[in-house]
Amino acid sequence: SVVDLTHDTKGLAVKIDGRLEYAAGQYAELSLEGFDRPREYSFASAAQPGGSNELDFIIRHVPGGRFTDWLFAEDRTGESVKVQGPTGNFWLREGSEPLLFVAGGSGLAPLKAILEDGVQRRVKRDVVFLFGAREQRDLYLIDELQRIGEQWQGEFKLVPVLSDEAEESNWQGARGFVTAMINEAEVSQLASRHAYLCGPPVMIDAAMEVMAAAGIASEHIHYDKFLDSSSLAE
């Protein structure tokens, strides 16, 4: 099934034969009959115990990208998609240290899955979750994240950050680049946190610079760079 999350982002649920086990934070390769190159998308939900037979993904439209052009052209419910995986080493490492999650755009997917998995496993670690988007219309699943956060065993703080919201709008939340929110005022115990970043490369590179300056050790920073539109277009 396919649902609209924003004007350019959809949620895709794929039913498979059998069950697939994967770690929250990993990704799968999706491909179509006749399309030569598969596309990589992170699982957007935690796996069920024993594996899942329905896989959730969050997919942003990249004009010129064959897979997303196909998905956004019309309602694709009932169509066949090939799934290969899981792949990737982006998952929550064991520990008790407080956490900092930073997501940009569709980079929300693996961090949402990690949160859900942490609720299932009763992980008790404090989390600050910074979610960067351009405008209010680019935000999605905020209520869902808050609901997950209410079940989280440690403290949970969600901070949506808008970089291009009109000054005269009714937005009362944080403004600016999400990386500018990585500071002691927004994120307590900043230097002691283990960080998980997912989004476009420019966001991750900027965030890593800020984190290094704040004293977060490089081995405590884990990231998953989502390719930008220029590298996705064919």
C-alpha positions in Angstrom: 0.0 0.0 0.0 1.0 3.6 -0.5 0.1 6.6 1.6 0.9 10.3 1.3 3.1 11.7 4.1 3.8 15.1 2.6 3.6 16.8 -0.9 6.7 14.9 -2.0 7.1 12.0 0.4 5.1 8.7 0.6 5.0 5.8 2.9 5.3 2.4 1.1 4.3 -0.9 2.7 5.4 -4.0 0.9 3.9 -7.4 1.8 6.3 -10.3 1.2 6.1 -14.1 1.2 7.6 -15.4 4.4 9.2 -13.2 7.0 12.3 -11.1 7.0 14.5 -10.5 10.0 16.6 -7.3 10.1 18.1 -4.9 12.6 16.4 -1.5 13.0 18.5 1.0 11.0 19.3 -1.4 8.2 18.0 -1.0 4.6 16.8 -3.0 1.7 17.2 -2.8 -2.1 14.0 -2.2 -4.0 13.7 -2.8 -7.7 11.1 -3.2 -10.4 10.8 -5.6 -13.3 12.7 -4.0 -16.2 14.6 -1.5 -14.1 18.3 -2.3 -14.1 19.4 -0.6 -10.9 17.8 -1.2 -7.4 17.4 1.6 -5.0 18.3 1.5 -1.3 15.7 2.5 1.3 15.9 2.1 5.1 13.2 0.1 6.9 10.9 2.6 8.5 9.6 0.3 11.2 11.2 -2.1 13.7 11.0 -5.8 12.7 8.5 -8.0 14.5 9.8 -10.8 16.7 10.5 -13.7 14.3 10.6 -11.3 11.3 8.1 -9.1 9.4 6.0 -10.0 6.5 5.1 -6.4 5.8 8.0 -3.9 5.3 7.6 -0.2 5.7 9.7 2.4 3.8 9.6 6.2 3.5 10.3 7.5 0.0 10.8 11.1 -1.1 10.2 12.0 -4.8 13.4 12.7 -6.7 12.5 14.1 -10.1 14.4 12.1 -12.7 14.9 9.1 -10.4 13.3 6.2 -12.2 11.9 4.4 -9.1 10.4 7.5 -7.4 9.0 8.8 -10.7 7.3 5.4 -11.1 6.0 5.4 -7.6 4.6 8.9 -7.7 3.1 8.7 -11.2 -0.1 7.0 -10.0 -1.5 4.8 -7.2 0.8 1.7 -7.1 -1.1 -0.3 -4.6 -1.1 -3.9 -5.7 2.0 -3.6 -7.9 5.0 -5.9 -7.5 8.3 -4.7 -6.1 11.4 -6.9 -5.6 13.0 -6.6 -2.2 16.6 -7.7 -1.4 18.3 -7.4 2.0 18.8 -6.6 4.7 22.0 -4.7 4.4 23.9 -2.0 6.4 25.6 -1.5 9.7 23.5 1.4 11.0 21.9 0.2 14.2 21.8 1.1 17.9 24.9 0.0 19.7 24.6 -1.4 23.3 25.3 1.0 26.1 23.8 3.3 28.7 25.0 6.7 27.4 22.4 9.3 26.4 21.6 9.5 22.7 21.3 12.3 20.1 19.4 11.5 16.9 19.6 13.9 14.0 17.4 13.3 10.9 16.9 15.3 7.7 14.0 14.6 5.3 13.4 10.9 4.6 16.4 10.2 6.9 13.7 9.9 9.6 13.0 6.3 8.5 15.8 4.3 10.2 15.8 6.4 13.4 12.0 5.8 13.7 12.7 2.1 13.4 15.5 2.3 16.0 13.1 4.0 18.4 10.4 1.4 17.9 12.9 -1.4 18.4 14.2 0.3 21.6 10.7 0.5 23.0 10.2 -3.3 22.2 13.5 -4.0 24.0 12.8 -1.6 26.9 16.0 0.4 26.2 16.4 3.0 29.0 18.6 5.9 27.6 17.8 9.6 27.3 17.1 10.7 23.7 17.1 14.1 22.1 15.7 13.8 18.5 16.4 16.7 16.1 14.3 16.5 12.9 15.2 19.0 10.2 12.9 20.0 7.4 12.4 23.0 5.2 8.8 24.1 5.9 5.8 22.9 8.0 4.5 21.0 4.9 7.7 18.9 4.9 7.2 17.6 8.4 5.5 14.2 8.8 4.9 11.5 11.4 5.4 14.0 14.3 2.4 12.6 16.2 3.7 9.1 15.6 7.1 10.0 17.0 5.6 11.6 20.0 3.5 8.4 20.6 6.6 6.3 20.4 8.4 8.7 22.7 5.7 8.4 25.3 6.5 4.6 25.5 10.3 5.2 25.6 11.9 4.2 28.9 14.2 7.1 29.3 13.7 10.9 28.7 12.6 11.7 25.2 12.7 15.2 23.6 11.6 15.8 20.0 12.7 19.0 18.3 11.4 19.7 14.8 13.5 22.4 13.1 12.5 24.3 10.0 15.1 26.0 7.8 12.9 27.8 5.2 9.6 28.5 7.0 8.1 31.9 6.1 8.8 34.4 8.9 5.1 35.4 9.1 3.8 31.9 9.5 2.2 30.5 12.7 5.2 28.2 13.4 6.2 28.4 17.0 9.0 25.9 17.0 12.7 26.0 16.2 14.0 27.7 13.0 17.3 27.4 11.2 19.5 24.6 10.1 19.0 21.5 12.2 22.8 21.3 12.8 22.6 24.7 14.6 20.4 23.0 17.3 23.4 20.8 18.3 24.4 22.9 21.3 24.2 22.7 25.1 21.0 24.8 25.2 19.0 22.3 23.2 21.0 19.1 24.0 22.1 18.6 27.6 25.2 16.4 28.3 26.1 17.0 24.7 29.7 15.7 24.8 28.7 12.5 26.5 26.1 11.5 24.0 26.3 8.8 21.3 25.0 10.3 18.1 23.0 8.7 15.2 22.7 10.8 12.1 20.6 10.1 9.0 20.0 12.5 6.1 21.6 14.2 3.1 25.5 14.2 3.1 25.7 18.0 3.5 23.7 17.8 6.7 25.7 14.9 8.1 29.1 16.5 7.3 28.0 19.8 9.0 26.6 17.9 12.0 29.8 15.9 12.4 31.9 19.1 12.5 29.7 20.6 15.2 29.8 17.4 17.2 33.5 17.1 17.0 33.9 20.7 18.2 31.5 19.8 21.1 33.7 17.0 22.2 31.8 14.0 21.0 34.3 11.3 20.1 34.2 10.1 16.5 33.7 6.5 17.5 30.5 7.6 19.1 29.1 9.1 15.9 27.2 6.8 13.6 25.7 7.9 10.4 23.8 6.9 7.3 24.1 9.3 4.3 21.1 9.4 2.0 22.1 10.2 -1.5 21.0 13.6 -2.9 18.8 14.0 -5.9 21.7 14.6 -8.3 23.2 11.2 -7.6 19.8 9.5 -7.7 18.6 10.8 -11.1 19.4 8.6 -14.1 
